[in-house]
Amino acid sequence: MSDFEWKEITEAERELFNTFYEREQSRSCEHSFTNNLLWAPFYGTKYCVIEGNLVFKSGEDRLSVSYPIGKDQVGKTVDRLIQYFEEQKKPFRMHSVTPEQFELLTGMYPGKFQIAYDRDWADYVYESEKLISLSGKKLHGKRNHINNFIKAYPDYQYERINEGNREECIELAQNWRKENGCDSDPEKNEEFCVTLRALKELEDLFLTGGLIRADGRVVAFSIGEKLCDDTFVVHIEKAYADIQGAYPIINQQFVLHEAANYRYINREEDTGAEGLRKAKLSYYPVFLQEKGVVTIK
């Protein structure tokens, strides 16, 4: 019998998780302690160290595990996970598996597994220099939006989120919640809850936040962190949709001030939302970080 002790994710696990992430660098947004911590209550995510590797489990009715992180006897970990699913009388399912991870998996188990990539969960990855300069014909429209914003608000300011302006960001988030009908949309309400916690616990979660102030009020903010040595991830971005250029300017200024030293910016997935997909594609990602679900053939 598998004697896994699946544990709740708390802030106390940060150092433990990061030791595994440092051993196995990845540009996938799932390789973030904070991301896992903030979303764990909604996905029912728990963790366990199995044969020296970090594994996440989510769901009860639709049981699923992550690819083992740590590069230490991965085959032994996978063997035990297969046994675990058999004991639970559930079909084997491994989520958020990157092409690189699947290649390693098939090398260990030729012909045993198959993968189905889900476009809705692919991360959009951009070159930081492009998000800052917005150079080239393709991004001409973004430059225009920012120029129009600057003309309308010539005294706009970029500020780091801190104790002095945090409440103004929370007010913006609460207005976003009202405007987006979060009461009748569970997924958007979860997004709001994650945003609120990230703002309130910004320093404790080792997150970096930035905002745009125009005519004295906060009109946009963004929150992110280091993902790996060459990639910064933007977890949250909120702005007033009726203020032209608010989203483009926080996108540009946040990267300029907080992530210019990273080669890549991961702006996470679009979850299949048509408007969000259109917006993310309009910045022309340098590549999509694909992720799929692995099952046994």
N, C-alpha and C positions, 0 to 999 in steps of 0.2 A: 504493500500500500504506500502511496505517496504521502509523505508527512509534511507537506508544505505548510508554512505558517504565513498566510497572506496578511499583510499588515496595512493599516491606514497610513496614508501619506500625511506627514506633519512637517512643520518647519524644522524640526530636529533632524530630519533626514538629508538636509541640504548637502552637508559635507560628504556623506556616504554616496549620494547619487553623483555628485560632481567627480568623485574619484573614478567612477565608471565612465562618465562622459569624457573625461580627459584621456582615458585610455583608448576610446573609440570615437574619434572626431566625426561629426556628421553635420550636414547643413539642413537636416530635417527638423522642423519646429518642435517635434516631439522630444528631441534631445535637449530639453530645457526643464530643469527642476521646477521653476516657477509655473510653467505651463501645466505640468502634471499636477502640481499642488492646487492651482486655482480651479482646474476643470474636474478634478477627482470626485467632488461631491455629485456632479451631474452625470458622470459616466460610471460611477461606482468603481473607480480605479483603486486597486490595491497593489502592493509590491511584495516581492520575495527574492532573496538571493539564493539561486539554485546552482550548485556545482561551480560557485565562484562567479556567477553572472547575474546581473540585475534583470528581472523579468517583471512586467506589469500584467495584471489581469483585470479585465473589465467585463461587466455584464454577468447576469446569472442565467437568465433564460437563453441568451445567445452568448455563451461563454467564448471569450477570446483572449489571447495572450500576445505580448509583444515579442519581437525578435530579441534573443538574449544579448545584453550589452556587456562587453568586457573582454571579449576575445579569449576567454579562458575556458577550454574544454567545452566549446559550444555544442559539439555533438552529444556529449553526455547530458547537457542541459535539455537539448531537444528530445533525446530519448526519454528522459523522465517526464517531460511535458506530454509526449504522446501517450505514455502510460497513464498520466493524470486524466487526460480526456477520456481514455478508455474506462477508467474507474468511475468517472462522472457520467458515463454513458452519453457523452456529447460528441458531435463531430469535431475533429481537430480544426482549429481556426487561429491563424496568426495575423494580426492586423498591422497596418502602417509599415509594411516591409518595403524597403527601398530596392531598386534593381541590383545594387551592389550587395546587399544582404542576401537577396534571392540567389545571386550567383554563388555566393559562399555556401548557401544551403543546398543547392543542387550539386555542388562539388562534393559535399559530404554524403548526400543521399541521391545518387543519380536516378532520375526517372520516378522518384517517389512523390514529389510535390508539384503543384501547379499554382500559378498566381494570376489574379485578376486585378489589374490596376484600375483605380477609381479616379477619374478626372476631377471629380468634385473635391477631392482631398489632396490634390497636388499643390505643393507650395510654389508661390511665385518668387523667383530669385532674380534680383536686378544688380547691375553694377552701380556701386555707390556714386561714382563720378558722373554717371548719366543722370541719376536722380537729382544731383546737385546742379549740374550745368544745363540739363535739359537741351543739350545741343542737337542739331540736326532737324531736318524737315518734319520727321515723324512726331516730334515733341513740340512743334511750333505752337500748337493750340494750348499746351500747358503753360508755355512762356507767356502767351497772351492773357490767360486767366490770372497769372501772378502779376503781370504788369497792370492789369485792370484793378486788381486788389490794392496794389501799391498806390495807384492813382486815387482810389477812393479813400484809402487810409494811409496817407504818406507818413504818419507818425506811428505806424504799427511797431510792435516790439516782440522780440522772441525772449522768453524767459524759461529757465529751468523750473520745473514744478518743485515747490518746497512748502514748508509749513505756512508761509505767508500767503500763498495763492491757491493752495490745495482746495479750499472750500469753493472757490469760484469754478474750478474744474468739476467738482462734484455737482454743482448747480447745472453746469452744461450737460453733464451726463444724465441728470434727472430730467432735463428738458428733452434730451434725445429720447429718453424712455417714453415720455408722453407723446412725442411726435411720431414714434415708430410703433405705437400700439402694443407695447410689451405685455400688457395685461392679457391680451388675447393671443399672444404668440409666445409659447414656452421657450423656444430657442432664443429669441431676442431677449426675453426676460433673463435667461441664463447669462447671456452676453452682458447684460446690464449688471447683474450681480458680480460677475468676474471683474468688470470694469471698476465697480465701486470698491471692491476689496483691494484691487491693485492700487487704486488711488490712496486709500486709507492706510495701506501697509507698504507703501512704496519703498521706504528706506529699509524696512525689515526684510523685504523680498529682494533687495539689491537690484531694484529696477531703476531705470533712468527715465524721467519724464520731461517733456518740453511743451510749451504752450505759445499761442499767438494771441497778443492783446491788441485790439483795435478800438479806437474811440473809448479807451478806458476799460473795456470789458473783455473777458476771455471768450474768443470765438472758435478756438480749435485747440486740441491737445493730442499728444501722442506719447505712448509708453513702450519701451523696449529694453533689450539687454544683449550682452554678448552671447552668441550661440556657440561659436567655435573660433579658432584662431583667426580665420579670415572672413567671418560672417557675423553680422548683427541682425537680430530678429526684432521686427516691430509687431508687438502683440496687440496693441490697441491704438485706434485712431478715431477720434470723434470731432465733429465740427458742425456748425450750423449750416444746413444745406441751402438755406436761402441767402447766404452771403457768398456771392460769386468769388471764387478763388480761395476760399478758406481751406478747403481740403488740399488743393495743390500746394499752397504755401506752407502748410504745416508739414506736408510730406517732404518738401525740399529743405526747409529750415531745420527740421529735426535731424535729418541725415547730415546736413552741413555742420551743425553744432555738436552732435553727439556720436556720429558714426562715420565720419569722413576717413578715418584711418583703417576702416575695414574695406576689403575689396568688394564684398557682396552684401546685399540687404535682402533678407528673407521677409516677405510681407504676408506670409502664411497663405492659406487656401481661400477659395471662394464659396465652398460648401454647396456649389451648384446654383447659387443665387444669380439670376441673369444680370441684374444691374451691377452687382459686385464683380462678376466676371468681366463684364464690359469695361469697368473702371480699371481693373488690374491689368487687363490686356492693353489698355490704352497707353500704358507706360512701357510697353515692349520688354518683357522680362528676357534676360539673357538665357535662362533655361527654367524649366519646371522641375522641381524635385518630386518625382513620381513616388507614389506609395500604393501598395496593393494588399490584398488579402490572400494569404497562402492557405491552401487546403490540400489534403491527401488525394491523389488521383484515384 
